[in-house]
Amino acid sequence: MDDLKPVTYCGLHCDLCSARSRIPQCARALEEAMADEGWPTWGRDFPGFTDFWAFLQGLHADGGWPGCRAGGGDPGCQIRVCARERGMDPCNQCPDFPCEHIQALAAR
């Protein structure tokens, strides 16, 4: 089951999502560049900087956004809701696969 950790209920691979790949890398690079310029020290004088800095650090904490099977993503995702209700992990094990939820996702 460890091989499936980065796979969503619907079968997408989490590491293809920008919230888990590109955004955390960019956030870390921006934080490092701003730290080199002294922003953590004097940036606090700017309104909203403390909240921004915490948000920036959160974007790359623990490798970025957790996958939906690890608690990240939209809690109202109908694919996740259905898979959990039916005990399917991932949902391609379901006898109704591909269902209207998967077909709607594929249509996007």
Gaussian input, Z-matrix of N, CA and C with variables (Angstrom, degrees):
# hf/3-21g

backbone

0 1
 N
 C     1     B1
 C     2     B2     1     A1
 N     3     B3     2     A2     1     D1
 C     4     B4     3     A3     2     D2
 C     5     B5     4     A4     3     D3
 N     6     B6     5     A5     4     D4
 C     7     B7     6     A6     5     D5
 C     8     B8     7     A7     6     D6
 N     9     B9     8     A8     7     D7
 C    10    B10     9     A9     8     D8
 C    11    B11    10    A10     9     D9
 N    12    B12    11    A11    10    D10
 C    13    B13    12    A12    11    D11
 C    14    B14    13    A13    12    D12
 N    15    B15    14    A14    13    D13
 C    16    B16    15    A15    14    D14
 C    17    B17    16    A16    15    D15
 N    18    B18    17    A17    16    D16
 C    19    B19    18    A18    17    D17
 C    20    B20    19    A19    18    D18
 N    21    B21    20    A20    19    D19
 C    22    B22    21    A21    20    D20
 C    23    B23    22    A22    21    D21
 N    24    B24    23    A23    22    D22
 C    25    B25    24    A24    23    D23
 C    26    B26    25    A25    24    D24
 N    27    B27    26    A26    25    D25
 C    28    B28    27    A27    26    D26
 C    29    B29    28    A28    27    D27
 N    30    B30    29    A29    28    D28
 C    31    B31    30    A30    29    D29
 C    32    B32    31    A31    30    D30
 N    33    B33    32    A32    31    D31
 C    34    B34    33    A33    32    D32
 C    35    B35    34    A34    33    D33
 N    36    B36    35    A35    34    D34
 C    37    B37    36    A36    35    D35
 C    38    B38    37    A37    36    D36
 N    39    B39    38    A38    37    D37
 C    40    B40    39    A39    38    D38
 C    41    B41    40    A40    39    D39
 N    42    B42    41    A41    40    D40
 C    43    B43    42    A42    41    D41
 C    44    B44    43    A43    42    D42
 N    45    B45    44    A44    43    D43
 C    46    B46    45    A45    44    D44
 C    47    B47    46    A46    45    D45
 N    48    B48    47    A47    46    D46
 C    49    B49    48    A48    47    D47
 C    50    B50    49    A49    48    D48
 N    51    B51    50    A50    49    D49
 C    52    B52    51    A51    50    D50
 C    53    B53    52    A52    51    D51
 N    54    B54    53    A53    52    D52
 C    55    B55    54    A54    53    D53
 C    56    B56    55    A55    54    D54
 N    57    B57    56    A56    55    D55
 C    58    B58    57    A57    56    D56
 C    59    B59    58    A58    57    D57
 N    60    B60    59    A59    58    D58
 C    61    B61    60    A60    59    D59
 C    62    B62    61    A61    60    D60
 N    63    B63    62    A62    61    D61
 C    64    B64    63    A63    62    D62
 C    65    B65    64    A64    63    D63
 N    66    B66    65    A65    64    D64
 C    67    B67    66    A66    65    D65
 C    68    B68    67    A67    66    D66
 N    69    B69    68    A68    67    D67
 C    70    B70    69    A69    68    D68
 C    71    B71    70    A70    69    D69
 N    72    B72    71    A71    70    D70
 C    73    B73    72    A72    71    D71
 C    74    B74    73    A73    72    D72
 N    75    B75    74    A74    73    D73
 C    76    B76    75    A75    74    D74
 C    77    B77    76    A76    75    D75
 N    78    B78    77    A77    76    D76
 C    79    B79    78    A78    77    D77
 C    80    B80    79    A79    78    D78
 N    81    B81    80    A80    79    D79
 C    82    B82    81    A81    80    D80
 C    83    B83    82    A82    81    D81
 N    84    B84    83    A83    82    D82
 C    85    B85    84    A84    83    D83
 C    86    B86    85    A85    84    D84
 N    87    B87    86    A86    85    D85
 C    88    B88    87    A87    86    D86
 C    89    B89    88    A88    87    D87
 N    90    B90    89    A89    88    D88
 C    91    B91    90    A90    89    D89
 C    92    B92    91    A91    90    D90
 N    93    B93    92    A92    91    D91
 C    94    B94    93    A93    92    D92
 C    95    B95    94    A94    93    D93
 N    96    B96    95    A95    94    D94
 C    97    B97    96    A96    95    D95
 C    98    B98    97    A97    96    D96
 N    99    B99    98    A98    97    D97
 C   100   B100    99    A99    98    D98
 C   101   B101   100   A100    99    D99
 N   102   B102   101   A101   100   D100
 C   103   B103   102   A102   101   D101
 C   104   B104   103   A103   102   D102
 N   105   B105   104   A104   103   D103
 C   106   B106   105   A105   104   D104
 C   107   B107   106   A106   105   D105
 N   108   B108   107   A107   106   D106
 C   109   B109   108   A108   107   D107
 C   110   B110   109   A109   108   D108
 N   111   B111   110   A110   109   D109
 C   112   B112   111   A111   110   D110
 C   113   B113   112   A112   111   D111
 N   114   B114   113   A113   112   D112
 C   115   B115   114   A114   113   D113
 C   116   B116   115   A115   114   D114
 N   117   B117   116   A116   115   D115
 C   118   B118   117   A117   116   D116
 C   119   B119   118   A118   117   D117
 N   120   B120   119   A119   118   D118
 C   121   B121   120   A120   119   D119
 C   122   B122   121   A121   120   D120
 N   123   B123   122   A122   121   D121
 C   124   B124   123   A123   122   D122
 C   125   B125   124   A124   123   D123
 N   126   B126   125   A125   124   D124
 C   127   B127   126   A126   125   D125
 C   128   B128   127   A127   126   D126
 N   129   B129   128   A128   127   D127
 C   130   B130   129   A129   128   D128
 C   131   B131   130   A130   129   D129
 N   132   B132   131   A131   130   D130
 C   133   B133   132   A132   131   D131
 C   134   B134   133   A133   132   D132
 N   135   B135   134   A134   133   D133
 C   136   B136   135   A135   134   D134
 C   137   B137   136   A136   135   D135
 N   138   B138   137   A137   136   D136
 C   139   B139   138   A138   137   D137
 C   140   B140   139   A139   138   D138
 N   141   B141   140   A140   139   D139
 C   142   B142   141   A141   140   D140
 C   143   B143   142   A142   141   D141
 N   144   B144   143   A143   142   D142
 C   145   B145   144   A144   143   D143
 C   146   B146   145   A145   144   D144
 N   147   B147   146   A146   145   D145
 C   148   B148   147   A147   146   D146
 C   149   B149   148   A148   147   D147
 N   150   B150   149   A149   148   D148
 C   151   B151   150   A150   149   D149
 C   152   B152   151   A151   150   D150
 N   153   B153   152   A152   151   D151
 C   154   B154   153   A153   152   D152
 C   155   B155   154   A154   153   D153
 N   156   B156   155   A155   154   D154
 C   157   B157   156   A156   155   D155
 C   158   B158   157   A157   156   D156
 N   159   B159   158   A158   157   D157
 C   160   B160   159   A159   158   D158
 C   161   B161   160   A160   159   D159
 N   162   B162   161   A161   160   D160
 C   163   B163   162   A162   161   D161
 C   164   B164   163   A163   162   D162
 N   165   B165   164   A164   163   D163
 C   166   B166   165   A165   164   D164
 C   167   B167   166   A166   165   D165
 N   168   B168   167   A167   166   D166
 C   169   B169   168   A168   167   D167
 C   170   B170   169   A169   168   D168
 N   171   B171   170   A170   169   D169
 C   172   B172   171   A171   170   D170
 C   173   B173   172   A172   171   D171
 N   174   B174   173   A173   172   D172
 C   175   B175   174   A174   173   D173
 C   176   B176   175   A175   174   D174
 N   177   B177   176   A176   175   D175
 C   178   B178   177   A177   176   D176
 C   179   B179   178   A178   177   D177
 N   180   B180   179   A179   178   D178
 C   181   B181   180   A180   179   D179
 C   182   B182   181   A181   180   D180
 N   183   B183   182   A182   181   D181
 C   184   B184   183   A183   182   D182
 C   185   B185   184   A184   183   D183
 N   186   B186   185   A185   184   D184
 C   187   B187   186   A186   185   D185
 C   188   B188   187   A187   186   D186
 N   189   B189   188   A188   187   D187
 C   190   B190   189   A189   188   D188
 C   191   B191   190   A190   189   D189
 N   192   B192   191   A191   190   D190
 C   193   B193   192   A192   191   D191
 C   194   B194   193   A193   192   D192
 N   195   B195   194   A194   193   D193
 C   196   B196   195   A195   194   D194
 C   197   B197   196   A196   195   D195
 N   198   B198   197   A197   196   D196
 C   199   B199   198   A198   197   D197
 C   200   B200   199   A199   198   D198
 N   201   B201   200   A200   199   D199
 C   202   B202   201   A201   200   D200
 C   203   B203   202   A202   201   D201
 N   204   B204   203   A203   202   D202
 C   205   B205   204   A204   203   D203
 C   206   B206   205   A205   204   D204
 N   207   B207   206   A206   205   D205
 C   208   B208   207   A207   206   D206
 C   209   B209   208   A208   207   D207
 N   210   B210   209   A209   208   D208
 C   211   B211   210   A210   209   D209
 C   212   B212   211   A211   210   D210
 N   213   B213   212   A212   211   D211
 C   214   B214   213   A213   212   D212
 C   215   B215   214   A214   213   D213
 N   216   B216   215   A215   214   D214
 C   217   B217   216   A216   215   D215
 C   218   B218   217   A217   216   D216
 N   219   B219   218   A218   217   D217
 C   220   B220   219   A219   218   D218
 C   221   B221   220   A220   219   D219
 N   222   B222   221   A221   220   D220
 C   223   B223   222   A222   221   D221
 C   224   B224   223   A223   222   D222
 N   225   B225   224   A224   223   D223
 C   226   B226   225   A225   224   D224
 C   227   B227   226   A226   225   D225
 N   228   B228   227   A227   226   D226
 C   229   B229   228   A228   227   D227
 C   230   B230   229   A229   228   D228
 N   231   B231   230   A230   229   D229
 C   232   B232   231   A231   230   D230
 C   233   B233   232   A232   231   D231
 N   234   B234   233   A233   232   D232
 C   235   B235   234   A234   233   D233
 C   236   B236   235   A235   234   D234
 N   237   B237   236   A236   235   D235
 C   238   B238   237   A237   236   D236
 C   239   B239   238   A238   237   D237
 N   240   B240   239   A239   238   D238
 C   241   B241   240   A240   239   D239
 C   242   B242   241   A241   240   D240
 N   243   B243   242   A242   241   D241
 C   244   B244   243   A243   242   D242
 C   245   B245   244   A244   243   D243
 N   246   B246   245   A245   244   D244
 C   247   B247   246   A246   245   D245
 C   248   B248   247   A247   246   D246
 N   249   B249   248   A248   247   D247
 C   250   B250   249   A249   248   D248
 C   251   B251   250   A250   249   D249
 N   252   B252   251   A251   250   D250
 C   253   B253   252   A252   251   D251
 C   254   B254   253   A253   252   D252
 N   255   B255   254   A254   253   D253
 C   256   B256   255   A255   254   D254
 C   257   B257   256   A256   255   D255
 N   258   B258   257   A257   256   D256
 C   259   B259   258   A258   257   D257
 C   260   B260   259   A259   258   D258
 N   261   B261   260   A260   259   D259
 C   262   B262   261   A261   260   D260
 C   263   B263   262   A262   261   D261
 N   264   B264   263   A263   262   D262
 C   265   B265   264   A264   263   D263
 C   266   B266   265   A265   264   D264
 N   267   B267   266   A266   265   D265
 C   268   B268   267   A267   266   D266
 C   269   B269   268   A268   267   D267
 N   270   B270   269   A269   268   D268
 C   271   B271   270   A270   269   D269
 C   272   B272   271   A271   270   D270
 N   273   B273   272   A272   271   D271
 C   274   B274   273   A273   272   D272
 C   275   B275   274   A274   273   D273
 N   276   B276   275   A275   274   D274
 C   277   B277   276   A276   275   D275
 C   278   B278   277   A277   276   D276
 N   279   B279   278   A278   277   D277
 C   280   B280   279   A279   278   D278
 C   281   B281   280   A280   279   D279
 N   282   B282   281   A281   280   D280
 C   283   B283   282   A282   281   D281
 C   284   B284   283   A283   282   D282
 N   285   B285   284   A284   283   D283
 C   286   B286   285   A285   284   D284
 C   287   B287   286   A286   285   D285
 N   288   B288   287   A287   286   D286
 C   289   B289   288   A288   287   D287
 C   290   B290   289   A289   288   D288
 N   291   B291   290   A290   289   D289
 C   292   B292   291   A291   290   D290
 C   293   B293   292   A292   291   D291
 N   294   B294   293   A293   292   D292
 C   295   B295   294   A294   293   D293
 C   296   B296   295   A295   294   D294
 N   297   B297   296   A296   295   D295
 C   298   B298   297   A297   296   D296
 C   299   B299   298   A298   297   D297
 N   300   B300   299   A299   298   D298
 C   301   B301   300   A300   299   D299
 C   302   B302   301   A301   300   D300
 N   303   B303   302   A302   301   D301
 C   304   B304   303   A303   302   D302
 C   305   B305   304   A304   303   D303
 N   306   B306   305   A305   304   D304
 C   307   B307   306   A306   305   D305
 C   308   B308   307   A307   306   D306
 N   309   B309   308   A308   307   D307
 C   310   B310   309   A309   308   D308
 C   311   B311   310   A310   309   D309
 N   312   B312   311   A311   310   D310
 C   313   B313   312   A312   311   D311
 C   314   B314   313   A313   312   D312
 N   315   B315   314   A314   313   D313
 C   316   B316   315   A315   314   D314
 C   317   B317   316   A316   315   D315
 N   318   B318   317   A317   316   D316
 C   319   B319   318   A318   317   D317
 C   320   B320   319   A319   318   D318
 N   321   B321   320   A320   319   D319
 C   322   B322   321   A321   320   D320
 C   323   B323   322   A322   321   D321

   B1=1.4439
   B2=1.5326
   B3=1.3378
   B4=1.4639
   B5=1.5240
   B6=1.3468
   B7=1.4642
   B8=1.5242
   B9=1.3270
   B10=1.4635
   B11=1.5282
   B12=1.3281
   B13=1.4700
   B14=1.5273
   B15=1.3368
   B16=1.4701
   B17=1.5326
   B18=1.3303
   B19=1.4636
   B20=1.5274
   B21=1.3258
   B22=1.4634
   B23=1.5273
   B24=1.3181
   B25=1.4633
   B26=1.5247
   B27=1.3381
   B28=1.4658
   B29=1.5199
   B30=1.3137
   B31=1.4524
   B32=1.5133
   B33=1.3288
   B34=1.4651
   B35=1.5267
   B36=1.3190
   B37=1.4673
   B38=1.5276
   B39=1.3215
   B40=1.4652
   B41=1.5274
   B42=1.3239
   B43=1.4594
   B44=1.5237
   B45=1.3345
   B46=1.4580
   B47=1.5252
   B48=1.3182
   B49=1.4660
   B50=1.5284
   B51=1.3134
   B52=1.4688
   B53=1.5270
   B54=1.3304
   B55=1.4611
   B56=1.5256
   B57=1.3234
   B58=1.4689
   B59=1.5151
   B60=1.3131
   B61=1.4614
   B62=1.5234
   B63=1.3174
   B64=1.4676
   B65=1.5300
   B66=1.3049
   B67=1.4735
   B68=1.5314
   B69=1.3450
   B70=1.4760
   B71=1.5282
   B72=1.3361
   B73=1.4657
   B74=1.5254
   B75=1.3251
   B76=1.4675
   B77=1.5247
   B78=1.3244
   B79=1.4676
   B80=1.5310
   B81=1.3228
   B82=1.4758
   B83=1.5299
   B84=1.3231
   B85=1.4665
   B86=1.5272
   B87=1.3444
   B88=1.4599
   B89=1.5184
   B90=1.3314
   B91=1.4736
   B92=1.5286
   B93=1.3318
   B94=1.4630
   B95=1.5267
   B96=1.3311
   B97=1.4650
   B98=1.5250
   B99=1.3313
   B100=1.4621
   B101=1.5253
   B102=1.3277
   B103=1.4641
   B104=1.5216
   B105=1.3374
   B106=1.4696
   B107=1.5238
   B108=1.3363
   B109=1.4657
   B110=1.5320
   B111=1.3281
   B112=1.4563
   B113=1.5225
   B114=1.3199
   B115=1.4674
   B116=1.5205
   B117=1.3366
   B118=1.4610
   B119=1.5318
   B120=1.3252
   B121=1.4563
   B122=1.5170
   B123=1.3140
   B124=1.4608
   B125=1.5211
   B126=1.3138
   B127=1.4564
   B128=1.5200
   B129=1.3169
   B130=1.4695
   B131=1.5205
   B132=1.3290
   B133=1.4639
   B134=1.5313
   B135=1.3264
   B136=1.4610
   B137=1.5225
   B138=1.3396
   B139=1.4695
   B140=1.5353
   B141=1.3181
   B142=1.4589
   B143=1.5162
   B144=1.3534
   B145=1.4595
   B146=1.5245
   B147=1.3142
   B148=1.4683
   B149=1.5224
   B150=1.3294
   B151=1.4712
   B152=1.5273
   B153=1.3340
   B154=1.4585
   B155=1.5235
   B156=1.3258
   B157=1.4607
   B158=1.5284
   B159=1.3215
   B160=1.4708
   B161=1.5269
   B162=1.3336
   B163=1.4633
   B164=1.5232
   B165=1.3319
   B166=1.4592
   B167=1.5292
   B168=1.3211
   B169=1.4641
   B170=1.5248
   B171=1.3226
   B172=1.4529
   B173=1.5166
   B174=1.3392
   B175=1.4616
   B176=1.5271
   B177=1.3276
   B178=1.4653
   B179=1.5216
   B180=1.3185
   B181=1.4617
   B182=1.5234
   B183=1.2987
   B184=1.4715
   B185=1.5238
   B186=1.3131
   B187=1.4574
   B188=1.5087
   B189=1.3109
   B190=1.4559
   B191=1.5149
   B192=1.2991
   B193=1.4512
   B194=1.5290
   B195=1.3333
   B196=1.4680
   B197=1.5282
   B198=1.2864
   B199=1.4596
   B200=1.5220
   B201=1.3068
   B202=1.4670
   B203=1.5199
   B204=1.3075
   B205=1.4636
   B206=1.5176
   B207=1.3396
   B208=1.4650
   B209=1.5245
   B210=1.3361
   B211=1.4630
   B212=1.5085
   B213=1.3255
   B214=1.4559
   B215=1.5137
   B216=1.2922
   B217=1.4551
   B218=1.5158
   B219=1.3015
   B220=1.4592
   B221=1.5293
   B222=1.3405
   B223=1.4670
   B224=1.5270
   B225=1.3331
   B226=1.4542
   B227=1.5097
   B228=1.3323
   B229=1.4581
   B230=1.5223
   B231=1.3139
   B232=1.4635
   B233=1.5306
   B234=1.3092
   B235=1.4673
   B236=1.5189
   B237=1.3299
   B238=1.4576
   B239=1.5221
   B240=1.3307
   B241=1.4667
   B242=1.5298
   B243=1.3213
   B244=1.4643
   B245=1.5317
   B246=1.3392
   B247=1.4688
   B248=1.5233
   B249=1.3214
   B250=1.4662
   B251=1.5248
   B252=1.3302
   B253=1.4665
   B254=1.5227
   B255=1.3281
   B256=1.4635
   B257=1.5307
   B258=1.3509
   B259=1.4613
   B260=1.5203
   B261=1.3287
   B262=1.4607
   B263=1.5295
   B264=1.3146
   B265=1.4572
   B266=1.5222
   B267=1.2947
   B268=1.4589
   B269=1.5289
   B270=1.3180
   B271=1.4647
   B272=1.5230
   B273=1.3139
   B274=1.4699
   B275=1.5259
   B276=1.3220
   B277=1.4629
   B278=1.5265
   B279=1.3235
   B280=1.4620
   B281=1.5317
   B282=1.3231
   B283=1.4723
   B284=1.5297
   B285=1.3363
   B286=1.4620
   B287=1.5273
   B288=1.3284
   B289=1.4615
   B290=1.5217
   B291=1.3055
   B292=1.4632
   B293=1.5348
   B294=1.2927
   B295=1.4625
   B296=1.5341
   B297=1.3298
   B298=1.4756
   B299=1.5358
   B300=1.3294
   B301=1.4748
   B302=1.5301
   B303=1.3093
   B304=1.4698
   B305=1.5237
   B306=1.3204
   B307=1.4639
   B308=1.5321
   B309=1.3453
   B310=1.4653
   B311=1.5322
   B312=1.3294
   B313=1.4625
   B314=1.5277
   B315=1.3136
   B316=1.4618
   B317=1.5248
   B318=1.3250
   B319=1.4622
   B320=1.5287
   B321=1.3468
   B322=1.4644
   B323=1.4888
   A1=111.57
   A2=118.32
   A3=120.09
   A4=111.53
   A5=117.39
   A6=119.92
   A7=110.67
   A8=117.03
   A9=121.07
   A10=113.34
   A11=118.78
   A12=120.13
   A13=112.90
   A14=119.36
   A15=118.28
   A16=113.82
   A17=117.68
   A18=120.85
   A19=108.04
   A20=116.08
   A21=121.09
   A22=110.43
   A23=116.09
   A24=119.96
   A25=110.51
   A26=116.42
   A27=120.22
   A28=112.64
   A29=117.82
   A30=121.02
   A31=115.79
   A32=117.95
   A33=119.91
   A34=109.23
   A35=117.40
   A36=121.69
   A37=108.70
   A38=116.64
   A39=122.51
   A40=113.47
   A41=116.68
   A42=119.01
   A43=113.13
   A44=117.41
   A45=120.61
   A46=111.05
   A47=117.53
   A48=123.20
   A49=109.48
   A50=116.53
   A51=120.13
   A52=111.92
   A53=117.93
   A54=120.77
   A55=112.04
   A56=117.62
   A57=121.17
   A58=112.78
   A59=117.60
   A60=118.31
   A61=111.36
   A62=117.21
   A63=120.46
   A64=113.20
   A65=118.54
   A66=121.07
   A67=111.71
   A68=120.23
   A69=118.41
   A70=112.87
   A71=117.51
   A72=120.31
   A73=110.84
   A74=116.40
   A75=120.36
   A76=111.02
   A77=116.51
   A78=120.24
   A79=110.44
   A80=116.31
   A81=119.85
   A82=109.83
   A83=117.60
   A84=121.41
   A85=110.59
   A86=117.21
   A87=120.10
   A88=110.86
   A89=116.82
   A90=119.94
   A91=110.48
   A92=117.28
   A93=120.74
   A94=111.03
   A95=117.73
   A96=121.23
   A97=110.52
   A98=116.80
   A99=119.90
   A100=111.26
   A101=117.69
   A102=120.99
   A103=110.41
   A104=116.45
   A105=120.27
   A106=111.50
   A107=116.32
   A108=121.50
   A109=112.88
   A110=117.46
   A111=120.91
   A112=116.27
   A113=117.57
   A114=120.04
   A115=114.37
   A116=120.57
   A117=118.45
   A118=113.19
   A119=116.82
   A120=120.92
   A121=112.15
   A122=117.37
   A123=119.29
   A124=113.85
   A125=117.71
   A126=120.34
   A127=113.21
   A128=116.58
   A129=120.55
   A130=112.62
   A131=116.26
   A132=120.07
   A133=112.08
   A134=117.16
   A135=121.57
   A136=109.55
   A137=116.71
   A138=119.17
   A139=111.21
   A140=116.07
   A141=122.01
   A142=115.07
   A143=117.46
   A144=118.91
   A145=112.13
   A146=118.14
   A147=120.81
   A148=110.60
   A149=116.83
   A150=120.18
   A151=110.92
   A152=116.46
   A153=120.77
   A154=110.79
   A155=117.14
   A156=121.80
   A157=110.51
   A158=115.96
   A159=120.28
   A160=110.21
   A161=116.88
   A162=121.03
   A163=110.94
   A164=116.86
   A165=121.96
   A166=110.47
   A167=116.54
   A168=120.20
   A169=110.79
   A170=117.62
   A171=121.36
   A172=113.87
   A173=115.79
   A174=119.20
   A175=112.94
   A176=116.38
   A177=117.65
   A178=113.15
   A179=117.13
   A180=119.61
   A181=110.23
   A182=116.79
   A183=122.99
   A184=112.81
   A185=118.48
   A186=121.39
   A187=114.85
   A188=117.97
   A189=120.33
   A190=113.13
   A191=114.53
   A192=123.12
   A193=110.84
   A194=117.50
   A195=117.87
   A196=110.74
   A197=117.05
   A198=120.93
   A199=110.98
   A200=117.03
   A201=120.55
   A202=112.05
   A203=118.49
   A204=120.34
   A205=110.92
   A206=117.27
   A207=121.95
   A208=111.38
   A209=117.57
   A210=121.07
   A211=115.35
   A212=119.02
   A213=121.00
   A214=111.17
   A215=115.79
   A216=120.07
   A217=113.39
   A218=115.21
   A219=123.45
   A220=109.92
   A221=117.77
   A222=118.99
   A223=112.68
   A224=117.58
   A225=121.07
   A226=113.77
   A227=117.93
   A228=121.19
   A229=108.66
   A230=116.02
   A231=120.50
   A232=112.07
   A233=117.28
   A234=120.07
   A235=109.55
   A236=116.96
   A237=120.61
   A238=110.78
   A239=116.64
   A240=121.02
   A241=109.79
   A242=116.52
   A243=121.93
   A244=111.09
   A245=116.91
   A246=120.64
   A247=110.77
   A248=117.03
   A249=119.70
   A250=111.60
   A251=116.27
   A252=119.57
   A253=111.10
   A254=116.98
   A255=121.64
   A256=112.80
   A257=116.51
   A258=119.88
   A259=113.15
   A260=116.61
   A261=121.76
   A262=108.99
   A263=116.82
   A264=119.96
   A265=109.57
   A266=119.74
   A267=131.20
   A268=111.06
   A269=115.16
   A270=119.37
   A271=114.01
   A272=119.26
   A273=118.78
   A274=111.83
   A275=117.02
   A276=121.56
   A277=111.50
   A278=116.80
   A279=123.06
   A280=110.39
   A281=116.98
   A282=118.64
   A283=112.98
   A284=118.02
   A285=121.63
   A286=113.27
   A287=117.29
   A288=121.74
   A289=109.74
   A290=120.47
   A291=128.04
   A292=110.84
   A293=115.62
   A294=122.42
   A295=110.06
   A296=115.78
   A297=119.29
   A298=111.96
   A299=117.11
   A300=119.38
   A301=110.60
   A302=116.44
   A303=121.48
   A304=110.02
   A305=117.10
   A306=120.76
   A307=110.34
   A308=117.46
   A309=120.75
   A310=110.15
   A311=117.01
   A312=121.16
   A313=109.96
   A314=116.73
   A315=121.01
   A316=111.90
   A317=116.62
   A318=120.76
   A319=112.00
   A320=116.42
   A321=120.01
   A322=109.28
   D1=-22.10
   D2=179.00
   D3=-60.79
   D4=-30.58
   D5=178.92
   D6=-64.25
   D7=-24.07
   D8=-176.10
   D9=-91.47
   D10=-3.11
   D11=-178.59
   D12=-52.75
   D13=-43.77
   D14=-179.24
   D15=-88.26
   D16=20.65
   D17=179.14
   D18=-112.45
   D19=132.92
   D20=179.28
   D21=-75.43
   D22=168.32
   D23=176.68
   D24=-56.86
   D25=-38.10
   D26=-176.31
   D27=-79.72
   D28=-9.08
   D29=176.64
   D30=105.65
   D31=-2.57
   D32=176.46
   D33=-73.37
   D34=156.44
   D35=178.87
   D36=-96.71
   D37=121.14
   D38=-174.84
   D39=-55.64
   D40=-34.96
   D41=-176.04
   D42=-71.14
   D43=-7.86
   D44=174.29
   D45=-84.35
   D46=-13.26
   D47=-179.06
   D48=-79.07
   D49=135.38
   D50=-179.44
   D51=-62.19
   D52=-28.43
   D53=-179.73
   D54=-68.75
   D55=-18.18
   D56=178.40
   D57=-110.06
   D58=-13.53
   D59=-176.09
   D60=-118.76
   D61=-77.17
   D62=-172.28
   D63=-69.05
   D64=-44.56
   D65=-175.54
   D66=-62.66
   D67=-48.50
   D68=177.82
   D69=-58.92
   D70=-38.61
   D71=179.04
   D72=-65.44
   D73=-43.30
   D74=179.12
   D75=-66.69
   D76=-40.04
   D77=179.88
   D78=-63.54
   D79=-42.46
   D80=178.80
   D81=-63.60
   D82=-42.77
   D83=-179.98
   D84=-64.50
   D85=-41.70
   D86=178.38
   D87=-65.00
   D88=-43.43
   D89=178.93
   D90=-60.82
   D91=-43.94
   D92=179.79
   D93=-63.66
   D94=-43.58
   D95=179.46
   D96=-63.57
   D97=-43.29
   D98=179.62
   D99=-67.92
   D100=-36.02
   D101=177.38
   D102=-64.85
   D103=-40.90
   D104=177.68
   D105=-60.53
   D106=-30.38
   D107=-179.66
   D108=-88.15
   D109=-0.24
   D110=176.44
   D111=88.59
   D112=9.26
   D113=-177.75
   D114=-56.23
   D115=-38.19
   D116=-179.88
   D117=-59.33
   D118=-26.35
   D119=-179.46
   D120=-85.66
   D121=-55.31
   D122=-173.53
   D123=-99.84
   D124=-9.54
   D125=179.97
   D126=-68.47
   D127=-20.96
   D128=-179.48
   D129=-61.05
   D130=-17.30
   D131=178.24
   D132=-74.32
   D133=-15.25
   D134=179.32
   D135=-87.24
   D136=132.23
   D137=178.52
   D138=-58.81
   D139=131.87
   D140=177.93
   D141=84.38
   D142=-3.06
   D143=-175.93
   D144=-63.27
   D145=-42.40
   D146=-177.44
   D147=-59.90
   D148=-44.40
   D149=177.66
   D150=-65.26
   D151=-42.50
   D152=178.49
   D153=-60.05
   D154=-45.43
   D155=-176.88
   D156=-63.25
   D157=-42.54
   D158=177.68
   D159=-63.73
   D160=-42.36
   D161=178.06
   D162=-62.25
   D163=-45.10
   D164=179.82
   D165=-59.12
   D166=-45.27
   D167=179.45
   D168=-65.59
   D169=-35.90
   D170=178.68
   D171=-66.91
   D172=-26.32
   D173=-179.87
   D174=-64.88
   D175=-25.96
   D176=-179.22
   D177=-117.31
   D178=3.27
   D179=178.55
   D180=-64.03
   D181=138.22
   D182=176.78
   D183=55.54
   D184=32.81
   D185=176.20
   D186=79.66
   D187=13.99
   D188=177.73
   D189=96.41
   D190=-168.15
   D191=-176.62
   D192=-58.10
   D193=130.67
   D194=177.24
   D195=-71.35
   D196=149.73
   D197=176.88
   D198=-64.59
   D199=165.85
   D200=-175.33
   D201=-63.79
   D202=-31.57
   D203=179.23
   D204=-75.89
   D205=-11.30
   D206=176.94
   D207=-106.20
   D208=12.89
   D209=175.81
   D210=101.67
   D211=-4.17
   D212=177.68
   D213=-87.47
   D214=-176.91
   D215=177.57
   D216=79.73
   D217=-173.28
   D218=-177.35
   D219=-75.73
   D220=114.95
   D221=-179.54
   D222=-63.83
   D223=-19.66
   D224=179.32
   D225=-94.61
   D226=8.72
   D227=179.96
   D228=-56.90
   D229=121.07
   D230=-176.38
   D231=-65.07
   D232=-29.30
   D233=177.20
   D234=-66.85
   D235=-46.07
   D236=179.65
   D237=-65.42
   D238=-45.53
   D239=-179.96
   D240=-56.94
   D241=-49.13
   D242=-178.64
   D243=-63.13
   D244=-46.57
   D245=-178.61
   D246=-60.63
   D247=-42.50
   D248=179.09
   D249=-66.76
   D250=-42.99
   D251=179.61
   D252=-60.26
   D253=-37.87
   D254=-176.95
   D255=-90.30
   D256=-6.19
   D257=-178.89
   D258=71.28
   D259=29.34
   D260=179.68
   D261=-98.36
   D262=129.20
   D263=-177.19
   D264=-149.11
   D265=93.22
   D266=-0.10
   D267=-80.89
   D268=175.35
   D269=-170.82
   D270=-75.23
   D271=-8.24
   D272=177.83
   D273=-69.14
   D274=-6.02
   D275=175.50
   D276=-82.74
   D277=-8.96
   D278=-176.25
   D279=-73.74
   D280=140.08
   D281=177.99
   D282=-66.49
   D283=-18.57
   D284=179.13
   D285=-91.87
   D286=5.00
   D287=-179.28
   D288=-73.83
   D289=134.75
   D290=-4.41
   D291=-84.29
   D292=129.14
   D293=-178.35
   D294=-90.92
   D295=-177.21
   D296=-179.53
   D297=-64.56
   D298=-28.57
   D299=178.69
   D300=-67.50
   D301=-45.24
   D302=178.52
   D303=-66.48
   D304=-41.12
   D305=-179.45
   D306=-64.89
   D307=-37.44
   D308=177.75
   D309=-65.75
   D310=-40.41
   D311=177.73
   D312=-63.71
   D313=-45.35
   D314=-179.42
   D315=-63.30
   D316=-31.72
   D317=-179.37
   D318=-69.31
   D319=-23.00
   D320=178.38
   D321=-74.98

